[in-house]
């Protein structure tokens, strides 16, 4: 039998390594920008085309490389950061394993110009598929200039599984956010398809956060500063009113390195308990400074998952730090007292007390028919909190079916609706009503999302949204990232009833909102929508319409815990039944469940 085991060629080994380190264009940018920072750069320029699929250019003014170092840097495990195993436990640089450039060279074409300060000439080296095709002296500036072209050109299967340009662009932005937020003393410029996205100058941390996420975040930032023998925690958290349905403004950094840590995220969530609605996420920018010997950053190829020696202790310290910061700014709810209470009460033997005056209705008869009792509570007005009102409370006939036509549209529910349904609310979250076949249980928030989703999708298709002018126009100053998204979808938002006008290069004015959403916070709604729309994985009109309708429905739908009157529950039920799909949300989550009579009887048997 012939021998089966053999050594892989360097090219194949590098491609395997690239599969772990280089997953998409954002991975290339991460590795090269981190190398630039480690080289002592004070300014880094990033330029991409087609979200990095076609080309990526990184220019820095760091220390640069000699001709020998430039060639050696593309060999696997060639590094200037560590020399012995013990160095792995005292790492203070961003990169250290020497796999990044070798991995990139295995799956792309690379052109590098680099020069060390003091040298007359630098070096110009070209590599394709791990093969050095040329190297020669060249005139260039101090530092390094990398150009990466045609990522995954030699691995078609990998290139095929890259996402849309918008999705890959979002990944690039996420990586850049993580880098610029830990290096506020460095200037960064980012250009996409020849369009400037941001130009950040050296600044303090607070100003860097504002530069990245927009001026509106400034008033929400609360300082966090705690120092213990185990860890030093600094940074900022946001006031509870600045929450999002996504975690896009949540960042952890340890020793100036971004990390993903769900356990520590839970510590912050617990600190915000009862301060924010369920399903909402607070913004935070938390920086840990800890002895490198007490953490392990080499447990994952991308170095974003980090193991802590004193994880539980740090959890408690972080939770207490966030609570303390919220408390200092009077965010944590306290006891409320009646203002006109008498604070000084002196009782003596002659003190007299006056009996309280209790009003009594002499005509009250407990056996009287409640419907005839003139003191009964007034019935809830027949209105749907203006969510479905058009004009004087009328329902738009072009979207919602008349109630008498509902039963023909509700499919398998035809046999479960009674002529006179009674509705109950459970935990301010679920709606219960009886049917001929059993008990109908509805998730009220999901039902509302479905109704709004279909409504706004219809408005986007017909372009017939009604604008409700705001009493006072609101200024919206998005981050550079969100500005690009808003410009792309602004005309569609105006079609469904928003009135958004651009004021200058970085300001927008919200002058109106859809007529069905007069109770929303325009600024918060638009801010959350823009973030969700940034996740769109296609630019086709249908996909765009669905994403806009979904993001607006999720933003405007009931918050969990909203109390509804019986008339409102009834209205919600029939509106849901008139939807094209009343069983599932646009994201596929179940809206209702029917518990049959047989099942109820079995449980009570």
RODO-2510 file (C-alpha; in nm, 4 decimals, decimal comma):
residues 605
     n   res          X          Y          Z
     1     x     0,0000     0,0000     0,0000
     2     x     0,1432     0,3375    -0,1024
     3     x     0,1903     0,6217     0,1465
     4     x    -0,1086     0,8546     0,1749
     5     x     0,0111     1,1426     0,3948
     6     x     0,1988     1,4287     0,2314
     7     x     0,2779     1,7926     0,3013
     8     x     0,0568     2,0572     0,1497
     9     x     0,2145     2,3142    -0,0778
    10     x     0,2589     2,6643     0,0626
    11     x    -0,0062     2,7999    -0,1764
    12     x    -0,2701     2,5518    -0,0562
    13     x    -0,1728     2,5988     0,3086
    14     x    -0,2079     2,9753     0,2675
    15     x    -0,5504     2,9365     0,1087
    16     x    -0,6623     2,7229     0,4026
    17     x    -0,5348     2,9873     0,6447
    18     x    -0,7094     3,2542     0,4396
    19     x    -1,0363     3,0717     0,4925
    20     x    -1,0020     3,1355     0,8669
    21     x    -0,8633     3,4898     0,8597
    22     x    -0,9987     3,6416     0,5349
    23     x    -1,3721     3,5865     0,5097
    24     x    -1,4770     3,8970     0,3144
    25     x    -1,3441     4,2432     0,2076
    26     x    -1,3970     4,3731     0,5615
    27     x    -1,1467     4,1129     0,6881
    28     x    -0,8797     4,2467     0,4531
    29     x    -0,9405     4,6034     0,5673
    30     x    -0,9288     4,5004     0,9327
    31     x    -0,5920     4,3270     0,8997
    32     x    -0,4266     4,5984     0,6921
    33     x    -0,5523     4,8919     0,9005
    34     x    -0,4452     4,7170     1,2212
    35     x    -0,0995     4,6647     1,0697
    36     x    -0,0893     5,0355     0,9848
    37     x    -0,1729     5,1249     1,3453
    38     x     0,0952     4,8888     1,4767
    39     x     0,3452     5,0614     1,2480
    40     x     0,2925     5,3905     1,4320
    41     x     0,0778     5,5629     1,1699
    42     x    -0,0823     5,8964     1,2567
    43     x    -0,3006     5,9015     0,9447
    44     x    -0,4668     5,6143     0,7582
    45     x    -0,6581     5,6400     0,4308
    46     x    -0,9007     5,3671     0,3206
    47     x    -1,0513     5,3557    -0,0278
    48     x    -1,2726     5,0798    -0,1715
    49     x    -1,4570     5,0022    -0,4932
    50     x    -1,7638     4,7813    -0,5150
    51     x    -1,7590     4,7384    -0,1352
    52     x    -1,4041     4,6040    -0,1593
    53     x    -1,4765     4,3267    -0,4072
    54     x    -1,2944     4,5015    -0,6906
    55     x    -1,0245     4,6910    -0,5032
    56     x    -0,9088     4,8017    -0,1588
    57     x    -0,6392     5,0610    -0,0968
    58     x    -0,4837     5,1335     0,2429
    59     x    -0,2301     5,4143     0,2770
    60     x    -0,0514     5,4960     0,6026
    61     x     0,2346     5,7192     0,7193
    62     x     0,3796     5,4606     0,9577
    63     x     0,7322     5,3287     0,9850
    64     x     0,7257     5,1498     0,6500
    65     x     0,9306     4,8439     0,5533
    66     x     1,2718     4,7800     0,4070
    67     x     1,2896     4,5755     0,0816
    68     x     1,3788     4,2613     0,2787
    69     x     1,1017     4,3105     0,5345
    70     x     0,8499     4,3835     0,2597
    71     x     0,9261     4,0495     0,0974
    72     x     0,9372     3,8571     0,4249
    73     x     0,6065     4,0015     0,5447
    74     x     0,4165     3,7817     0,2977
    75     x     0,5573     3,4565     0,4385
    76     x     0,3426     3,2611     0,6827
    77     x     0,4189     3,3229     1,0505
    78     x     0,6606     3,6023     0,9634
    79     x     0,6108     3,8622     1,2385
    80     x     0,7943     4,1340     1,4263
    81     x     0,5536     4,1177     1,7241
    82     x     0,6552     3,7959     1,9051
    83     x     0,9676     3,5825     1,9236
    84     x     0,8900     3,3266     2,1977
    85     x     0,5849     3,1495     2,3390
    86     x     0,5786     3,3668     2,6521
    87     x     0,5144     3,6729     2,4352
    88     x     0,1662     3,5412     2,3607
    89     x     0,0624     3,6334     2,7151
    90     x     0,1840     3,9934     2,6992
    91     x     0,0508     4,1068     2,3622
    92     x    -0,0178     4,4783     2,3275
    93     x    -0,0253     4,5083     1,9470
    94     x    -0,3243     4,4511     1,7177
    95     x    -0,1711     4,1769     1,5016
    96     x     0,0949     3,9271     1,6005
    97     x     0,0655     3,5891     1,4269
    98     x     0,2055     3,6838     1,0880
    99     x    -0,0745     3,5213     0,8873
   100     x    -0,2632     3,8241     0,7568
   101     x    -0,0518     3,9269     0,4556
   102     x     0,0201     3,5657     0,3575
   103     x    -0,3519     3,4873     0,3698
   104     x    -0,4479     3,7934     0,1652
   105     x    -0,1779     3,7200    -0,0933
   106     x    -0,3166     3,3665    -0,1358
   107     x    -0,6598     3,4872    -0,2487
   108     x    -0,5976     3,8225    -0,4224
   109     x    -0,3559     4,0318    -0,6248
   110     x    -0,1456     4,2681    -0,4105
   111     x     0,0629     4,5704    -0,4978
   112     x     0,2741     4,7239    -0,2192
   113     x     0,4853     5,0375    -0,2077
   114     x     0,6716     5,0998     0,1163
   115     x     0,9613     5,3085     0,2413
   116     x     1,1419     5,3535     0,5700
   117     x     1,2092     5,7108     0,6852
   118     x     1,5593     5,8193     0,5837
   119     x     1,5840     5,5943     0,2780
   120     x     1,6018     5,7613    -0,0612
   121     x     1,3957     5,4944    -0,2327
   122     x     1,1355     5,2505    -0,1191
   123     x     1,0342     4,9150    -0,2654
   124     x     0,7553     4,8189    -0,5046
   125     x     0,6426     4,4568    -0,4828
   126     x     0,3651     4,2717    -0,6716
   127     x     0,2157     3,9384    -0,5624
   128     x    -0,0625     3,7240    -0,7088
   129     x    -0,1858     3,3989    -0,5638
   130     x     0,1062     3,3786    -0,3175
   131     x     0,3578     3,4176    -0,6029
   132     x     0,5866     3,7239    -0,6083
   133     x     0,5790     3,8465    -0,9658
   134     x     0,8087     4,1458    -0,9272
   135     x     1,0043     4,3569    -0,6784
   136     x     1,1986     4,6700    -0,7629
   137     x     1,3065     5,0037    -0,6100
   138     x     1,0538     5,2855    -0,6351
   139     x     1,0058     5,6457    -0,5312
   140     x     0,7289     5,6669    -0,2711
   141     x     0,6341     5,8374     0,0538
   142     x     0,7295     5,7076     0,3990
   143     x     0,4956     5,4390     0,5198
   144     x     0,3044     5,1755     0,3245
   145     x     0,0582     5,1810     0,0355
   146     x    -0,1336     4,8548    -0,0203
   147     x    -0,3627     4,7931    -0,3175
   148     x    -0,5656     4,4702    -0,3063
   149     x    -0,7468     4,3728    -0,6258
   150     x    -0,9937     4,1014    -0,7251
   151     x    -1,0448     3,9331    -0,3895
   152     x    -1,1024     3,5545    -0,4214
   153     x    -1,0338     3,5686    -0,7975
   154     x    -0,8721     3,2241    -0,7763
   155     x    -1,1415     3,0723    -0,5523
   156     x    -1,4699     3,1247    -0,7432
   157     x    -1,6722     2,9343    -0,4837
   158     x    -1,5643     3,1770    -0,2095
   159     x    -1,6339     3,4822    -0,4249
   160     x    -1,9764     3,3439    -0,5166
   161     x    -2,0824     3,3387    -0,1523
   162     x    -2,0011     3,7030    -0,0863
   163     x    -2,3142     3,9022    -0,0042
   164     x    -2,4549     4,1995    -0,1947
   165     x    -2,2533     4,5198    -0,2192
   166     x    -2,4708     4,6826     0,0472
   167     x    -2,4259     4,3944     0,2904
   168     x    -2,0493     4,3826     0,2367
   169     x    -2,0338     4,7605     0,2718
   170     x    -2,2055     4,7332     0,6106
   171     x    -1,9446     4,4787     0,7217
   172     x    -1,6678     4,7171     0,6141
   173     x    -1,8241     5,0005     0,8138
   174     x    -1,8634     4,7802     1,1201
   175     x    -1,4945     4,6901     1,1115
   176     x    -1,3907     5,0521     1,0643
   177     x    -1,6113     5,1644     1,3522
   178     x    -1,4408     4,9147     1,5804
   179     x    -1,0992     5,0445     1,4766
   180     x    -1,1582     5,4204     1,4811
   181     x    -1,3280     5,4034     1,8231
   182     x    -1,0092     5,2648     1,9802
   183     x    -0,7702     5,4991     1,8045
   184     x    -0,9182     5,8465     1,8374
   185     x    -0,5688     5,9995     1,8284
   186     x    -0,5258     5,8805     1,4678
   187     x    -0,6770     6,0521     1,1619
   188     x    -0,8844     5,8290     0,9324
   189     x    -1,0278     5,8935     0,5874
   190     x    -1,2722     5,6537     0,4221
   191     x    -1,3806     5,6766     0,0578
   192     x    -1,6232     5,4389    -0,1151
   193     x    -1,6534     5,4404    -0,4946
   194     x    -1,4878     5,7853    -0,5019
   195     x    -1,7454     5,9245    -0,2550
   196     x    -1,6133     6,0469     0,0826
   197     x    -1,7862     5,8668     0,3708
   198     x    -1,5985     6,0157     0,6664
   199     x    -1,2869     6,2141     0,7422
   200     x    -1,1918     6,1894     1,1083
   201     x    -0,9281     6,4119     1,2617
   202     x    -0,7383     6,3310     1,5846
   203     x    -0,9796     6,3980     1,8747
   204     x    -1,0817     6,2809     2,2194
   205     x    -1,2971     5,9714     2,2644
   206     x    -1,6271     6,1518     2,3203
   207     x    -1,5793     6,3624     2,0090
   208     x    -1,4823     6,0530     1,8080
   209     x    -1,8078     5,8812     1,9078
   210     x    -2,0006     6,1921     1,8010
   211     x    -1,8109     6,2086     1,4701
   212     x    -1,8983     5,8456     1,3923
   213     x    -2,2583     5,8247     1,5151
   214     x    -2,3797     6,1811     1,4665
   215     x    -2,4275     6,4865     1,6847
   216     x    -2,7565     6,3632     1,8272
   217     x    -2,5789     6,1075     2,0436
   218     x    -2,3853     6,3737     2,2347
   219     x    -2,6695     6,4680     2,4718
   220     x    -2,7264     6,0997     2,5573
   221     x    -2,3726     6,0025     2,6612
   222     x    -2,3024     5,9276     3,0286
   223     x    -1,9479     5,8803     3,1519
   224     x    -1,8357     5,5486     3,3074
   225     x    -1,5143     5,5393     3,5094
   226     x    -1,4261     5,2644     3,7568
   227     x    -1,0825     5,1454     3,8706
   228     x    -1,0250     4,8264     4,0700
   229     x    -0,7340     4,5932     4,1341
   230     x    -0,8771     4,3536     3,8741
   231     x    -0,9762     4,5830     3,5889
   232     x    -1,0164     4,9475     3,4926
   233     x    -1,3424     5,0279     3,3127
   234     x    -1,3924     5,3544     3,1240
   235     x    -1,6089     5,4807     2,8405
   236     x    -1,9671     5,5889     2,7916
   237     x    -2,3184     5,4526     2,8168
   238     x    -2,6292     5,6154     2,6716
   239     x    -2,9359     5,7369     2,8542
   240     x    -3,2307     5,4965     2,8377
   241     x    -3,4164     5,7101     2,5861
   242     x    -3,1528     5,6304     2,3220
   243     x    -3,2316     5,2684     2,2504
   244     x    -3,2481     5,0679     1,9314
   245     x    -3,3968     4,7388     1,8277
   246     x    -3,0483     4,6360     1,7135
   247     x    -2,7114     4,6168     1,8889
   248     x    -2,5303     4,8341     1,6350
   249     x    -2,4215     5,0894     1,8970
   250     x    -2,2852     4,8428     2,1516
   251     x    -1,9066     4,8127     2,1730
   252     x    -1,6661     4,6377     2,4083
   253     x    -1,2897     4,6930     2,3880
   254     x    -1,0143     4,5346     2,5920
   255     x    -0,6682     4,6912     2,5860
   256     x    -0,7805     4,8876     2,2777
   257     x    -0,8940     4,5727     2,0943
   258     x    -1,2572     4,5168     1,9952
   259     x    -1,4176     4,2073     2,1453
   260     x    -1,7480     4,0237     2,1263
   261     x    -1,8681     3,9219     2,4721
   262     x    -2,2374     3,8236     2,5266
   263     x    -2,1768     3,7561     2,8975
   264     x    -2,0621     4,1125     2,9663
   265     x    -2,3434     4,2457     2,7484
   266     x    -2,5844     4,0741     2,9851
   267     x    -2,4283     4,2647     3,2770
   268     x    -2,5193     4,5926     3,1098
   269     x    -2,8669     4,4733     3,0138
   270     x    -2,9343     4,3855     3,3771
   271     x    -2,8283     4,7355     3,4825
   272     x    -3,0884     4,8828     3,2436
   273     x    -3,3630     4,6464     3,3642
   274     x    -3,7016     4,8245     3,3953
   275     x    -3,5535     5,1389     3,2412
   276     x    -3,6011     5,0425     2,8749
   277     x    -3,8730     4,8445     2,6936
   278     x    -3,8260     4,4751     2,6315
   279     x    -3,6595     4,4140     2,2965
   280     x    -3,4749     4,7479     2,2990
   281     x    -3,0964     4,7778     2,3360
   282     x    -2,9017     5,0653     2,4968
   283     x    -2,5927     5,2137     2,3366
   284     x    -2,2595     5,1716     2,5136
   285     x    -1,8899     5,2153     2,4467
   286     x    -1,7017     5,0311     2,7199
   287     x    -1,3228     5,0054     2,7448
   288     x    -1,1482     4,7511     2,9679
   289     x    -0,7875     4,8017     3,0676
   290     x    -0,6456     4,4806     3,2136
   291     x    -0,3156     4,2990     3,2572
   292     x    -0,2558     4,1076     2,9290
   293     x    -0,1485     3,8071     3,1360
   294     x    -0,5059     3,7766     3,2677
   295     x    -0,6692     3,7381     2,9261
   296     x    -0,6278     3,5089     2,6263
   297     x    -0,6844     3,6752     2,2887
   298     x    -0,5613     3,3829     2,0806
   299     x    -0,8675     3,1583     2,1112
   300     x    -1,0173     3,2626     1,7747
   301     x    -0,8553     3,3412     1,4351
   302     x    -1,0202     3,6860     1,4155
   303     x    -0,9195     3,7645     1,7754
   304     x    -1,2651     3,9033     1,8607
   305     x    -1,3492     3,6424     2,1255
   306     x    -1,1413     3,6863     2,4401
   307     x    -1,1192     3,4742     2,7514
   308     x    -1,0909     3,6459     3,0922
   309     x    -0,9410     3,4873     3,4001
   310     x    -1,1730     3,6741     3,6436
   311     x    -1,4841     3,6791     3,4247
   312     x    -1,7446     3,6604     3,7020
   313     x    -1,5798     3,9304     3,9098
   314     x    -1,5578     4,1623     3,6090
   315     x    -1,9257     4,0939     3,5358
   316     x    -2,0199     4,2221     3,8818
   317     x    -1,7876     4,5228     3,8571
   318     x    -1,9277     4,6171     3,5158
   319     x    -2,2872     4,5828     3,6308
   320     x    -2,2213     4,7982     3,9392
   321     x    -2,0335     5,0597     3,7337
   322     x    -2,3182     5,1044     3,4885
   323     x    -2,5748     5,1247     3,7687
   324     x    -2,3627     5,3857     3,9469
   325     x    -2,3348     5,5987     3,6312
   326     x    -2,7084     5,5789     3,5703
   327     x    -2,7697     5,6713     3,9337
   328     x    -2,5417     5,9761     3,9222
   329     x    -2,7494     6,1179     3,6423
   330     x    -3,0755     6,0412     3,8211
   331     x    -3,1715     5,7828     3,5628
   332     x    -3,2510     5,4998     3,8052
   333     x    -3,6161     5,5271     3,9180
   334     x    -3,6683     5,6063     4,2826
   335     x    -3,9625     5,6349     4,5190
   336     x    -4,2154     5,9028     4,4356
   337     x    -4,3750     6,0944     4,7229
   338     x    -4,6790     6,3189     4,7334
   339     x    -4,5548     6,6757     4,7371
   340     x    -4,8150     6,8227     4,9767
   341     x    -4,7637     6,5699     5,2568
   342     x    -4,7202     6,7241     5,6030
   343     x    -4,3592     6,6660     5,7043
   344     x    -4,3893     6,7781     6,0706
   345     x    -4,6646     6,6030     6,2706
   346     x    -4,6720     6,6467     6,6485
   347     x    -4,9255     6,4343     6,8363
   348     x    -5,0411     6,5313     7,1872
   349     x    -5,3083     6,4065     7,4243
   350     x    -5,5412     6,6808     7,3035
   351     x    -5,4950     6,6071     6,9359
   352     x    -5,8307     6,5408     6,7677
   353     x    -5,8933     6,3558     6,4448
   354     x    -6,1591     6,4248     6,1847
   355     x    -6,3264     6,1302     6,0212
   356     x    -6,2715     6,1134     5,6436
   357     x    -6,5620     6,2157     5,4236
   358     x    -6,6635     5,9143     5,2148
   359     x    -6,9208     5,9813     4,9394
   360     x    -7,2121     5,7344     4,9392
   361     x    -7,4676     5,6699     4,6675
   362     x    -7,7970     5,5923     4,8492
   363     x    -7,9598     5,4737     4,5254
   364     x    -7,7005     5,2028     4,4613
   365     x    -7,8520     4,8554     4,4204
   366     x    -7,5972     4,5712     4,3927
   367     x    -7,8616     4,3489     4,2278
   368     x    -7,9467     4,5989     3,9629
   369     x    -7,8602     4,5208     3,6000
   370     x    -7,5161     4,6760     3,5412
   371     x    -7,6205     4,7948     3,1983
   372     x    -7,8873     5,0112     3,3658
   373     x    -7,6537     5,1546     3,6307
   374     x    -7,6079     5,5239     3,5617
   375     x    -7,2808     5,5185     3,7582
   376     x    -7,1167     5,2529     3,5421
   377     x    -6,7896     5,3333     3,3677
   378     x    -6,8287     5,4921     3,0309
   379     x    -6,7565     5,2686     2,7380
   380     x    -6,4229     5,3150     2,5647
   381     x    -6,4595     5,5391     2,2601
   382     x    -6,4514     5,3586     1,9309
   383     x    -6,1135     5,4676     1,8036
   384     x    -5,7847     5,2984     1,7332
   385     x    -5,5445     5,5455     1,8931
   386     x    -5,5303     5,7296     1,5602
   387     x    -5,3359     5,4421     1,4055
   388     x    -5,6091     5,3694     1,1530
   389     x    -5,7772     5,7060     1,1434
   390     x    -5,7973     5,9012     0,8224
   391     x    -5,9713     6,2327     0,8392
   392     x    -6,2403     6,2091     1,1109
   393     x    -6,1591     5,8604     1,2328
   394     x    -6,2612     5,6858     0,9097
   395     x    -6,0777     5,3778     0,7886
   396     x    -5,9140     5,4003     0,4416
   397     x    -6,1342     5,1836     0,2203
   398     x    -5,8566     5,1330    -0,0305
   399     x    -5,6551     4,9262     0,2165
   400     x    -5,8626     4,7749     0,4954
   401     x    -6,1546     4,5544     0,4048
   402     x    -6,4952     4,6525     0,5422
   403     x    -6,5703     4,4510     0,8520
   404     x    -6,8667     4,2781     0,6901
   405     x    -6,6284     4,1317     0,4330
   406     x    -6,3736     4,0087     0,6847
   407     x    -6,5139     3,6543     0,7319
   408     x    -6,4645     3,5788     0,3628
   409     x    -6,0956     3,6635     0,3925
   410     x    -5,9895     3,4730     0,7004
   411     x    -5,9379     3,1263     0,5592
   412     x    -5,9325     2,8481     0,8160
   413     x    -6,0586     3,0874     1,0852
   414     x    -6,4046     3,0921     0,9253
   415     x    -6,5305     2,8410     1,1842
   416     x    -6,3826     3,0034     1,4923
   417     x    -6,5357     3,3514     1,4943
   418     x    -6,8434     3,4186     1,7005
   419     x    -7,0861     3,6937     1,6141
   420     x    -7,0160     3,8633     1,9471
   421     x    -6,6589     3,8009     2,0568
   422     x    -6,5444     3,9121     2,4015
   423     x    -6,1769     4,0059     2,4281
   424     x    -5,9375     3,9826     2,7213
   425     x    -5,5779     4,0965     2,7608
   426     x    -5,3189     3,8803     2,9348
   427     x    -5,0076     4,0429     3,0872
   428     x    -5,0560     4,3394     2,8498
   429     x    -4,8998     4,1174     2,5854
   430     x    -5,1578     3,8688     2,4591
   431     x    -5,5189     3,8991     2,3435
   432     x    -5,7606     3,6154     2,4182
   433     x    -6,0995     3,5614     2,2599
   434     x    -6,3309     3,2674     2,2160
   435     x    -6,4192     3,0950     1,8930
   436     x    -6,6452     2,8137     1,7833
   437     x    -6,3484     2,5760     1,7772
   438     x    -6,1772     2,6945     2,0957
   439     x    -5,9640     2,9695     2,2430
   440     x    -5,7786     3,2132     2,0144
   441     x    -5,4511     3,3481     2,1548
   442     x    -5,2884     3,6451     1,9761
   443     x    -4,9525     3,8175     2,0266
   444     x    -5,0687     4,1795     2,0131
   445     x    -4,7323     4,3316     1,9179
   446     x    -4,6761     4,0894     1,6314
   447     x    -5,0329     4,1384     1,5137
   448     x    -4,9822     4,5143     1,5061
   449     x    -4,6533     4,4712     1,3176
   450     x    -4,8285     4,2598     1,0535
   451     x    -5,1077     4,5139     1,0082
   452     x    -4,8673     4,8061     0,9752
   453     x    -4,6334     4,6094     0,7464
   454     x    -4,9078     4,5392     0,4934
   455     x    -5,0346     4,8946     0,5186
   456     x    -4,6998     5,0567     0,4440
   457     x    -4,6180     4,8045     0,1739
   458     x    -4,9440     4,9009     0,0048
   459     x    -4,8646     5,2703     0,0380
   460     x    -4,5185     5,2183    -0,1106
   461     x    -4,6686     5,0394    -0,4098
   462     x    -4,9383     5,3005    -0,4679
   463     x    -4,7300     5,6014    -0,3556
   464     x    -5,0352     5,7474    -0,1838
   465     x    -4,9139     5,8209     0,1671
   466     x    -5,0842     6,1058     0,3526
   467     x    -4,8536     6,3533     0,5279
   468     x    -4,9359     6,4839     0,8750
   469     x    -4,7363     6,8036     0,9270
   470     x    -4,5411     6,8174     1,2524
   471     x    -4,6125     7,1120     1,4798
   472     x    -4,2409     7,1867     1,5011
   473     x    -3,9977     7,0522     1,2368
   474     x    -3,7272     6,8248     1,3791
   475     x    -3,3617     6,8392     1,2767
   476     x    -3,1986     6,5020     1,2059
   477     x    -2,8175     6,4838     1,1885
   478     x    -2,7241     6,1256     1,0951
   479     x    -2,3804     5,9738     1,1080
   480     x    -2,1895     5,9644     0,7762
   481     x    -2,2891     5,5998     0,7420
   482     x    -2,6595     5,6570     0,8021
   483     x    -2,6593     5,9636     0,5771
   484     x    -2,5733     5,7496     0,2728
   485     x    -2,8580     5,5103     0,3569
   486     x    -3,1104     5,7899     0,4078
   487     x    -3,0246     5,9551     0,0766
   488     x    -3,0961     5,6284    -0,1019
   489     x    -3,4395     5,5718     0,0533
   490     x    -3,5565     5,9287     0,1191
   491     x    -3,7837     5,9488    -0,1846
   492     x    -3,9526     5,6214    -0,0894
   493     x    -4,0077     5,7411     0,2676
   494     x    -4,1660     6,0599     0,1353
   495     x    -4,3990     5,8461    -0,0782
   496     x    -4,5497     5,6799     0,2287
   497     x    -4,6149     6,0036     0,4153
   498     x    -4,2879     6,1326     0,5549
   499     x    -4,1737     6,4803     0,4577
   500     x    -3,7948     6,4879     0,4850
   501     x    -3,5949     6,7764     0,3410
   502     x    -3,2174     6,7994     0,3134
   503     x    -3,0546     7,1040     0,4741
   504     x    -2,6916     7,1247     0,3727
   505     x    -2,4522     6,8308     0,3554
   506     x    -2,5176     6,6628     0,6891
   507     x    -2,8581     6,7889     0,8099
   508     x    -3,2142     6,6844     0,7363
   509     x    -3,5415     6,8349     0,8517
   510     x    -3,8420     6,6158     0,9322
   511     x    -4,1489     6,8272     0,8517
   512     x    -4,4146     6,5573     0,8438
   513     x    -4,4888     6,1941     0,9278
   514     x    -4,7409     5,9433     0,7872
   515     x    -5,0956     6,0349     0,8901
   516     x    -5,1393     5,7013     1,0683
   517     x    -4,8350     5,7552     1,2906
   518     x    -4,8946     6,0932     1,4475
   519     x    -4,8036     5,9639     1,7941
   520     x    -4,4517     5,8493     1,7085
   521     x    -4,1259     6,0230     1,7933
   522     x    -4,0128     6,1286     1,4418
   523     x    -3,6441     6,1499     1,5301
   524     x    -3,6234     5,8139     1,7041
   525     x    -3,8364     5,6430     1,4391
   526     x    -3,6240     5,7679     1,1513
   527     x    -3,3012     5,6906     1,3345
   528     x    -3,4027     5,3300     1,3982
   529     x    -3,5388     5,2849     1,0467
   530     x    -3,2206     5,4058     0,8845
   531     x    -3,0140     5,1608     1,0849
   532     x    -3,2392     4,8674     0,9926
   533     x    -3,2395     4,9729     0,6274
   534     x    -2,8615     4,9644     0,6332
   535     x    -2,8905     4,5862     0,6579
   536     x    -3,0690     4,5526     0,3217
   537     x    -2,9190     4,2677     0,1200
   538     x    -3,0421     4,3831    -0,2203
   539     x    -3,1390     4,6971    -0,4063
   540     x    -3,4345     4,5677    -0,6072
   541     x    -3,7414     4,7846    -0,5618
   542     x    -3,9521     4,5043    -0,4140
   543     x    -3,6860     4,4173    -0,1572
   544     x    -3,6421     4,7835    -0,0730
   545     x    -4,0160     4,8311    -0,0257
   546     x    -4,0404     4,5271     0,1981
   547     x    -3,7484     4,6427     0,4105
   548     x    -3,8881     4,9933     0,4479
   549     x    -4,2328     4,8601     0,5383
   550     x    -4,0862     4,6111     0,7853
   551     x    -3,8525     4,8579     0,9544
   552     x    -4,1279     5,1176     0,9934
   553     x    -4,3772     4,8579     1,1191
   554     x    -4,1318     4,7293     1,3807
   555     x    -4,0503     5,0817     1,4916
   556     x    -4,4103     5,2051     1,5107
   557     x    -4,5763     4,8911     1,6496
   558     x    -4,6906     4,8606     2,0086
   559     x    -4,4267     4,8412     2,2741
   560     x    -4,4488     4,5273     2,4818
   561     x    -4,6700     4,5895     2,7849
   562     x    -4,9158     4,8317     2,6245
   563     x    -5,2602     4,8139     2,7818
   564     x    -5,5527     4,7961     2,5386
   565     x    -5,9234     4,8530     2,5931
   566     x    -6,1706     4,5917     2,4699
   567     x    -6,2734     4,8002     2,1683
   568     x    -5,9097     4,8371     2,0682
   569     x    -5,8523     4,4638     2,1019
   570     x    -6,1568     4,3938     1,8892
   571     x    -6,0425     4,6394     1,6236
   572     x    -5,6932     4,4893     1,6212
   573     x    -5,8405     4,1416     1,5808
   574     x    -6,0514     4,2296     1,2774
   575     x    -5,7715     4,4317     1,1165
   576     x    -5,5448     4,1312     1,1559
   577     x    -5,8064     3,9065     0,9963
   578     x    -5,8176     4,1380     0,6938
   579     x    -5,4441     4,0979     0,6340
   580     x    -5,3200     3,8828     0,3485
   581     x    -5,1267     3,6774     0,6039
   582     x    -5,2611     3,6818     0,9572
   583     x    -5,0696     3,3788     1,0817
   584     x    -4,7104     3,5051     1,0702
   585     x    -4,5186     3,8318     1,0763
   586     x    -4,3122     3,9425     0,7789
   587     x    -4,0151     3,7792     0,9537
   588     x    -4,1981     3,4474     0,9881
   589     x    -4,2837     3,4673     1,3590
   590     x    -4,6129     3,3141     1,4697
   591     x    -4,8892     3,5648     1,5478
   592     x    -5,1740     3,3502     1,6769
   593     x    -5,2537     3,0083     1,8155
   594     x    -5,5871     2,8264     1,8488
   595     x    -5,6338     2,5991     2,1488
   596     x    -5,9135     2,3610     2,0583
   597     x    -6,2015     2,2670     2,2885
   598     x    -6,0799     1,9066     2,2853
   599     x    -5,7341     2,0148     2,4006
   600     x    -5,8804     2,2271     2,6806
   601     x    -6,0982     1,9388     2,7955
   602     x    -5,7992     1,7019     2,7959
   603     x    -5,6033     1,9407     3,0159
   604     x    -5,8910     1,9631     3,2630
   605     x    -5,9735     1,5931     3,2594
***
